[in-house]
Every structure is written in structure tokens, then in C-alpha cells.
Amino acid sequence: MRQPVAILLALVVLAVLPTLAAWAGSPATVPLATRILIYGIAAASLNFALGYGGMISFGHAAFFGIGGYVVAILFTHWFNEAPIFGLIPGTNQLLITLPLAIVVSGLFAAAIGALSLRTGGVQFIMITLAFAQMLFFLFVSLKAYGGEDGLSMRRPDAFLGLNLRDRPTMYYLTLVITVLFFAGLRRLVRSSFGTVLDGIRQNERRMEALGIATYRHKLFAFILSGMGVGMAGALMANAMRYVSPDMMHWSRSGELMIMVILGGTGTLLGPLYGAAALLLLETWLAGWTEHWSLGEGLVLLAVVMFSRGGLIALLRRRT
Amino acid sequence: MILIIEQILNGLQYGVMLFLLAAGLTLIFGIMGVINLAHGSLYMVGAYAGTWFAALTGSFWLGLPAALIAAALAGAALELLVIRRLYHRSHLDQVLATFAIILIANESITLLFGRQPVFTLLPEAFSGSVELLPGLFYPAYRLLIIVAGLLVALGLSLLITRTRIGMLVRAGATNREMVRVMGVDIRMLYTAVFGLGALLAGLAGYLTGPISAVQVGMGEHILLPAFVVVVIGGTGSIRGAFVAGITLGVIDTCLRAFLPDLLNLMMPVAQADALGLGISSMGIYLLMAIVLLIRPKGLFPVGAT
């Protein structure tokens, strides 16, 4: 009974956040909150593969970048009125670019997952990293799309006549998508598919003995996870109006993993808390000292060494 | 022809560097089961400590022991304070903890030495070139690195195959639990192996100083290729690390040197350069993916863990 009340309360706070921020005269709050929600989606998607499926992927930033690049590339072609390969017209309609970003990252996740899942353990960690690095270097070398410098978008995509350049509007759109995403994820985790996945993580051989095609289940979970991260990337491209290969850098994959662990592996809302904690910590330390990553490193180390189960476990222990 | 030999030698030199790092990584992984992302930080520590001491004393050769001692001490401290608590944790926790160490190490070095790259002075005796073949001049210092790397490889293989410690190391890589059950003080072995790995990383870091700049983040640049070497060679296998290190070093260097020119035959220079660079950077990762798909345990798998 208590949990729904707490979530409702949190939603109310999130809904009035832009008003509060305007009242408190801190314009940086709304973009920060938008980024937290977007990273929360990405981390929760990674957590679906990592926490629920037991697949430690060190390459999920690739899907983040792909989602972002789909949006930015389509926009650039639309803006320059030059169809891709002279055939496919670009577009700036969010209703097209967002689903397309999800589908394309899903396709990449299918290819990468199908190959990577033939290995396991450390080899799986390393091969996912390898694929992400390949995509990273591919986009670095694509001079047509900005290469190392990335690609900026003159405007965000158009969506139902809303002005997404207006920060509160972008925030509310992200908030709505976030709520829908987590509602969907909750259903997925509690579905029979989610239960099977949980079983595979605990004991793959036993699940196989029960007659379950574990490879196919894991692959499907990996694809769904990649799609979620891709969606987050597409939203990020709209929020920042800029994409670059940096979105796929391996340290970005590491950051997503940190958010998952920080919040709590294998929990529904944990990664969202983890994203919030990490980004708030970064912002706070960066405002305090130029050497903020020293503090961040120390905090991370402490969290890994001394806490089991992340922030969400701490919260649960308190209540 | 001369150009090709020169690039192969460059590749050999890079491969030897990769081997020095990968040897430590593969032992640490094979024996302790720890993924140590902070290995690149030890490489950086060695480079900075050696360069600093060399600048202080004005002698390249005095910098060398300083680099080795600093890296080994940093490695031993890392093992005692952090890594020791991670042996029984999941790979995920290990990745994160050592990732945090990277952040801490990079920022500490920035605080101590600033963000500007530092240059190591070249030892005078090796500042010239050597004529290897008629018309083929090659920098003496790079030859020194190749020779030093090969000597270390020889020494390591003797250590691993001929000594008691080496026997324990091999046994540990094959079956950790069994070694412990046989009454070996495994904790001493762990610290020793970690220190040795750190020493090799420090050596590589210091030797690379005069060729490329010593700067914050240099460790991460070489860390991922070194991991690729470990995985391709088979985790825990020194021989695998050597073969894979040299092979990857040569392939990577040759791709970088020749691919843009080859592509240039088909497209304009600017595009060929960018695409060539991109594809050659992808090369080693592509190779790793292929090797893993054909032989999931790497080229020279060690026992079962």
C-alpha cells in the first residue's frame, strides 16, 4: 500500500518541477532533470539485460549512439533536402524518427546479440565491448556525418506542434515517455517471459533441462534492452540537439553500468535512482571543483566496496 | 619494400608493448579471476614516476628503476587495499571498482603534474639510427624497446616454465581451488603476481615515454587493445599473450600505415584518410570478434576454470 503512495507523490513532485525551478530561479534544473530521466531509461534498459538476464554487456553505449544518430541523420537529410542515398527522404517528425531509432537499434542489438551470446563470461563482456568500439570508430570515420566532431541539429524534431526547444516542454514529453516506459518495463518483468529470464540468470542449465530455449530468450531480452537504450539515445539527441561518437565511447557504457549498480541491479526503479544519483553528484562536484572526477571515483569505489544492492537496498533497509 | 619492413618493425615494437601489458593482465585474470581495468593506470604511474625522476636526475637510466618501483608499489597497494576484497565478487563489481580507480588515478596525476603532456628525454646512446639493411635506417631506441620486450618475454617464459613460482602460477591458472587445497599461501602468490604485472606495466609505460607523450589518459588508450590481446590469446596464457600481442601490433600498425593509401586509389584523399583510420581502428576488434566466434576461449586456452 505504501509504495503506490510514494510513487504518486514522486510523480506529483516531478510534474511541478519546472514550476518549482522557475520559482526558485534555477533554470539549469529542468535540463538536468530531463537528462536524468533519459539516462534513467537507458540504465533501466541495460538493467533488463544485465540485472534480469545476467548478460553483462559492456557495449550498450553503442545503442545509445545509434538511437541518437538515427534522429540526427534523418534531420540532416531533411534539413538539406537531400535524400539518403538519393532514395530515402529525411524527416524531422518525432513520430517517425523515434520509432525508427528504436527499430534500428533493435536490429543492431539483434546482430550483436546473436553473435555475442555464443560466448559467455568475460568473453561476453569483451565481445560486446568490441562491437561497440567498432561502431564508435565507424562513426568517428564517417566524415559525411561530422566524424569526430559529431552532428548538431538546428532544431529538435517536430511533434504535434509542440515546441520541443522550450525546455519545460521537452521535459514533460520525456517525463510522459519515462512513465510509459517504466509501466511497460514493469509488465515485462512480471510477465512469464520475465520469469523465464530470471530463471535463466539463476541457473541456465536447469532452465535448459526444463525444455526452454535459453539462447532465444536471452537474445530477445538483449534486443529489447538495446531498443530501450536506443530510444533514450533518440530522446537525448532531441534534448541536446547534438550527437557525437562520444555517445558510444566505452566509458559511456561504463557510466550506464555504474548507474545500474549504484541504484540496484535487477530492480525496476533502481537504475533511475542510480542515474539521478550519479548525475547529481557530477553536477554538484563539478560546481565545487574542477577535479570532480576524483570525488566521483572515490564515491563509486566506496559504493562498490561497502554496499551490496545499491541505493534501493539502502532505501528498503530504512523503511 | 623498405617502407614495409619499417612498418613491420614499428608493429613489432607496438606488439611488444601490448605484450608487456597483456602479460600482467592475463596472469591477473587467469589466476585471480579479476578483470583489472586499472592496469592502464599502473602503466601511466610508471611513465610519470620514471619521467619525473629522469628529469630530476638528468638520466634516462635512473628513471627506469624509479618507474618500476613506483608501478610495483602502486600495484601492491592496489591489490592490498582494493582488489583483495573483489576476488569473490562478480565481474560486474570488479569492472566498476577498477573503473573508479581509473578516475581516481587520472585525476590524482592531473593534480600532481597538470594536464600538459610530459616528454621523456631519450637516452643519448640510443638517440641515433641504425642501418639494419642497406638503405634501411631504423631508430635505435625503438630497436631497444623490441629487444627489451623480447628479453622480458624470454625471462617470463623461463620464470613460468622453470621455477617453483611459475609452477604455482600455472597451477593457479588451471585450477585455483586445487592450489589452495594443496596448502599454498595463495594470498602471497596473488600479491606477488599482481606486483609483477604492475612492474611490467610500469616498464611498458616508461619505455613508451620518449616515443609518445606521457599524459593523463595514456593508460586507457592502450588498455583496450591489451585486453583484446588477452582475450584473443586465451586468458591466463603468457604464450597466447605473446603471439596475439605481436600479431595484433603488426596488423594494427600496417593497417594504419597502408590502408589510407590503398583506399586513396578509390576515393579522394580526405575521405580515404578518415575511412582508413576508422577501419584500421576497428581492425583489432573485428579480429577479436572473429576469433571469439570460432574459438570462444581464445587461441591458447588454459585449463578449465
Boltz contact constraints between the chains, C-beta under 6 A:
constraints:
  - contact:
      token1: [A, 56]
      token2: [B, 92]
      max_distance: 6.0
  - contact:
      token1: [A, 119]
      token2: [B, 292]
      max_distance: 6.0
  - contact:
      token1: [A, 119]
      token2: [B, 296]
      max_distance: 6.0
  - contact:
      token1: [A, 123]
      token2: [B, 292]
      max_distance: 6.0
  - contact:
      token1: [A, 123]
      token2: [B, 296]
      max_distance: 6.0
  - contact:
      token1: [A, 126]
      token2: [B, 231]
      max_distance: 6.0
  - contact:
      token1: [A, 127]
      token2: [B, 289]
      max_distance: 6.0
  - contact:
      token1: [A, 127]
      token2: [B, 292]
      max_distance: 6.0
  - contact:
      token1: [A, 130]
      token2: [B, 285]
      max_distance: 6.0
  - contact:
      token1: [A, 130]
      token2: [B, 288]
      max_distance: 6.0
  - contact:
      token1: [A, 130]
      token2: [B, 289]
      max_distance: 6.0
  - contact:
      token1: [A, 133]
      token2: [B, 285]
      max_distance: 6.0
  - contact:
      token1: [A, 134]
      token2: [B, 282]
      max_distance: 6.0
  - contact:
      token1: [A, 134]
      token2: [B, 285]
      max_distance: 6.0
  - contact:
      token1: [A, 137]
      token2: [B, 278]
      max_distance: 6.0
  - contact:
      token1: [A, 137]
      token2: [B, 281]
      max_distance: 6.0
  - contact:
      token1: [A, 137]
      token2: [B, 282]
      max_distance: 6.0
  - contact:
      token1: [A, 138]
      token2: [B, 278]
      max_distance: 6.0
  - contact:
      token1: [A, 140]
      token2: [B, 278]
      max_distance: 6.0
  - contact:
      token1: [A, 141]
      token2: [B, 274]
      max_distance: 6.0
  - contact:
      token1: [A, 141]
      token2: [B, 275]
      max_distance: 6.0
  - contact:
      token1: [A, 141]
      token2: [B, 277]
      max_distance: 6.0
  - contact:
      token1: [A, 141]
      token2: [B, 278]
      max_distance: 6.0
  - contact:
      token1: [A, 143]
      token2: [B, 274]
      max_distance: 6.0
  - contact:
      token1: [A, 147]
      token2: [B, 274]
      max_distance: 6.0
  - contact:
      token1: [A, 254]
      token2: [B, 99]
      max_distance: 6.0
  - contact:
      token1: [A, 261]
      token2: [B, 96]
      max_distance: 6.0
  - contact:
      token1: [A, 291]
      token2: [B, 107]
      max_distance: 6.0
  - contact:
      token1: [A, 293]
      token2: [B, 103]
      max_distance: 6.0
  - contact:
      token1: [A, 293]
      token2: [B, 107]
      max_distance: 6.0
  - contact:
      token1: [A, 294]
      token2: [B, 104]
      max_distance: 6.0
  - contact:
      token1: [A, 294]
      token2: [B, 107]
      max_distance: 6.0
  - contact:
      token1: [A, 296]
      token2: [B, 103]
      max_distance: 6.0
  - contact:
      token1: [A, 297]
      token2: [B, 100]
      max_distance: 6.0
  - contact:
      token1: [A, 297]
      token2: [B, 103]
      max_distance: 6.0
  - contact:
      token1: [A, 297]
      token2: [B, 104]
      max_distance: 6.0
  - contact:
      token1: [A, 300]
      token2: [B, 100]
      max_distance: 6.0
  - contact:
      token1: [A, 301]
      token2: [B, 97]
      max_distance: 6.0
  - contact:
      token1: [A, 301]
      token2: [B, 100]
      max_distance: 6.0
  - contact:
      token1: [A, 304]
      token2: [B, 93]
      max_distance: 6.0
  - contact:
      token1: [A, 304]
      token2: [B, 96]
      max_distance: 6.0
  - contact:
      token1: [A, 304]
      token2: [B, 97]
      max_distance: 6.0
